[in-house]
Amino acid sequence: MVCIDCSSSSATARLLPMSHQHVALRRFLRGPLNLRPPCCSFPRTFKTLTVHSSASPSPVLAASITSEASAKVIDGKSVAKQIRDEITTEVSRMKDAIGVIPGLAVILVGDRKDSATYVRNKKKSCESVGINSYEVRLPEDSTEQELLKFISDFNDDPSVHGILVQLPLPSHMNEQNILNAVCIEKDVDGFHPLNIGRLAMRGREPTFVPCTPKGCIELLHRYGISIKGKRAVVIGRSNIVGMPAALLLQREDATVSIVHSRTKNPEEFTRQADIIISAVGQPNMVRGSWIKPGAVIIDVGINPVEDPKSPRGYRLVGDVCYEEASKIASAITPVPGGVGPMTIAMLLSNTFISAKRIHNFR
Amino acid sequence: MVCIDCSSSSATARLLPMSHQHVALRRFLRGPLNLRPPCCSFPRTFKTLTVHSSASPSPVLAASITSEASAKVIDGKSVAKQIRDEITTEVSRMKDAIGVIPGLAVILVGDRKDSATYVRNKKKSCESVGINSYEVRLPEDSTEQELLKFISDFNDDPSVHGILVQLPLPSHMNEQNILNAVCIEKDVDGFHPLNIGRLAMRGREPTFVPCTPKGCIELLHRYGISIKGKRAVVIGRSNIVGMPAALLLQREDATVSIVHSRTKNPEEFTRQADIIISAVGQPNMVRGSWIKPGAVIIDVGINPVEDPKSPRGYRLVGDVCYEEASKIASAITPVPGGVGPMTIAMLLSNTFISAKRIHNFR
């Protein structure tokens, strides 16, 4: 097992300012690698500290850290494969029954290599489950009008059930205008404010649940982890992960606290949580001492850190110090192989849901 | 001072199931009186209990309750008057400058006495600040189509800047369809999901902030109570108060937890809060022992309880046991006279904001 570096002390480990969080999250989701210098290595022999094992909110001032990982690994890669298999079967059943093949349109503006890779992966994933993909590549200097014309055409195209504009857009384009142009029935990303409003409101149903938060909740469901009545802490309040994840947990009757860059002593919140979802893009920020024994950890962060031993010169770590957390949590997602593979699986799921809804297929 | 009854023990005081909360909140906001039997009287001589005055989240297991109220009273009646005065001045300035008078249309279906009273109060408040009010009263057996026609006319009427459909509607009408028909530019209640989505999202601005939560935050602002970095607990997650109040607190950089009917031991959350907003419609539910010394309490509940000594046979109390809370909090809204008067003041404010926006008046 590779030793994970978790050296920054919990006293100094602070959340990123929100603008940085956004950058980090966007980079993780769709952007370039963001290399960080490696932290000092955490000693592998841990001392055993005072334990407060009460279920009450008394802060677990320090956690008992044994030398062996005991948490169940929440295997996102395997769950994502299972979901893709289910979608494959359903897409085939739809085609046989009504002759419709779901279609996802992806629009890429400019020639960022990382964006091109993400688009290629989405295309490959569509193919793997039998969903048609339609790709448009526009030059970097395209106008908003040109892009809006393509969106409008896809809005009207009955063979397209989901539309995704690859972010980030070139700086001369207004992202909000562009995303608002995607009709809500095909907004498989689920980022439209009307959709977020429905997600927030009791008695309303969102058209689509945003992919990454949906993936987090799906992992909890598939591992039989109950949410109702649990204390949940979401770290990060981004529009694309933290905020919708909190809304989803609340819809499932968790008591939710959102911790963010302005929260003093975030570890005092996380220590009381039965479920932690972290989405800030800060490598190894959540230490073992931040976690209540038996908590469930969903780590959305995918942070590259320098690693001269790796052939690529870097390796990926989460927001949570996996080595420490896996010894105190009851279940945890690894990075990579946890939430990451779920995002595209949920995109396929949303595209299929859209096709079913548009064609009234059950 | 009238002795407030707060006898139910904190161990047994539970949040209402959400359906009840909705009913209670709606009744408070727009509905009939909901009389409850009086609780037993709380002894007026309190014993002094252990105090944990640390600002850390260590639970204050029991609060120090002295025999004197020490909290500053947050006088909503006075602030609402101040706001109405400001609006009066601004409405007059607008009329003089561009000849436009803001207009609020209120539609009432059926002949519920309480609804008629609320509509009358809104009309009177409009008159008091110089806003035109337009009232439509439809018979109980009107069709959705008839109501929608009036909404559509008001949507198109340039003299109307705000539209309010008095709730509850008769049971044969679909409330969601009706409320969705109000164009978002005139939805001064701010309940449209598109508006709620914008409220939830960073980098977006809601067209209108829902009146009661806006009133809560306005009280904090006007009393110079800082929100940024504070721990806030919202009790209740209704679409009209709890949820938007939580979103507003988060927009101002508080760390927010939402406590609701499925929360186990809600007092463990409230005891850690610097700011508590309660909106559940449970008389005297929040006891002194639920409150951290020095916390600020915004009590949205207006609950009628039986009182044979009162000429009306009942009196109004909040969700918070005022007598206990006022001895431990640093500031608290009374009931009545706290948040209540702010709701209509904020409705007037939203109507004026709408007129300013539509006529591009600064």
Chai-1 contact restraints between the chains, C-beta under 6 A:
chainA,res_idxA,chainB,res_idxB,connection_type,confidence,min_distance_angstrom,max_distance_angstrom,comment,restraint_id
A,P57,B,P59,contact,1.0,0.0,6.0,A-B,restraint_1
A,P57,B,E268,contact,1.0,0.0,6.0,A-B,restraint_2
A,P193,B,L194,contact,1.0,0.0,6.0,A-B,restraint_3
A,P193,B,G197,contact,1.0,0.0,6.0,A-B,restraint_4
A,P193,B,R198,contact,1.0,0.0,6.0,A-B,restraint_5
A,P193,B,M201,contact,1.0,0.0,6.0,A-B,restraint_6
A,P193,B,R204,contact,1.0,0.0,6.0,A-B,restraint_7
A,L194,B,P193,contact,1.0,0.0,6.0,A-B,restraint_8
A,L194,B,L194,contact,1.0,0.0,6.0,A-B,restraint_9
A,L194,B,G197,contact,1.0,0.0,6.0,A-B,restraint_10
A,I196,B,G197,contact,1.0,0.0,6.0,A-B,restraint_11
A,I196,B,A200,contact,1.0,0.0,6.0,A-B,restraint_12
A,I196,B,M201,contact,1.0,0.0,6.0,A-B,restraint_13
A,G197,B,P193,contact,1.0,0.0,6.0,A-B,restraint_14
A,G197,B,L194,contact,1.0,0.0,6.0,A-B,restraint_15
A,G197,B,I196,contact,1.0,0.0,6.0,A-B,restraint_16
A,G197,B,G197,contact,1.0,0.0,6.0,A-B,restraint_17
A,R198,B,P193,contact,1.0,0.0,6.0,A-B,restraint_18
A,A200,B,I196,contact,1.0,0.0,6.0,A-B,restraint_19
A,A200,B,A200,contact,1.0,0.0,6.0,A-B,restraint_20
A,A200,B,M243,contact,1.0,0.0,6.0,A-B,restraint_21
A,M201,B,P193,contact,1.0,0.0,6.0,A-B,restraint_22
A,M201,B,I196,contact,1.0,0.0,6.0,A-B,restraint_23
A,M201,B,N239,contact,1.0,0.0,6.0,A-B,restraint_24
A,R202,B,N239,contact,1.0,0.0,6.0,A-B,restraint_25
A,R204,B,P193,contact,1.0,0.0,6.0,A-B,restraint_26
A,G229,B,R262,contact,1.0,0.0,6.0,A-B,restraint_27
A,G229,B,K264,contact,1.0,0.0,6.0,A-B,restraint_28
A,N239,B,M201,contact,1.0,0.0,6.0,A-B,restraint_29
A,N239,B,R202,contact,1.0,0.0,6.0,A-B,restraint_30
A,D253,B,R262,contact,1.0,0.0,6.0,A-B,restraint_31
A,T255,B,T263,contact,1.0,0.0,6.0,A-B,restraint_32
A,S257,B,S257,contact,1.0,0.0,6.0,A-B,restraint_33
A,R262,B,G229,contact,1.0,0.0,6.0,A-B,restraint_34
A,R262,B,D253,contact,1.0,0.0,6.0,A-B,restraint_35
A,T263,B,T255,contact,1.0,0.0,6.0,A-B,restraint_36
A,K264,B,G229,contact,1.0,0.0,6.0,A-B,restraint_37
A,E268,B,P57,contact,1.0,0.0,6.0,A-B,restraint_38
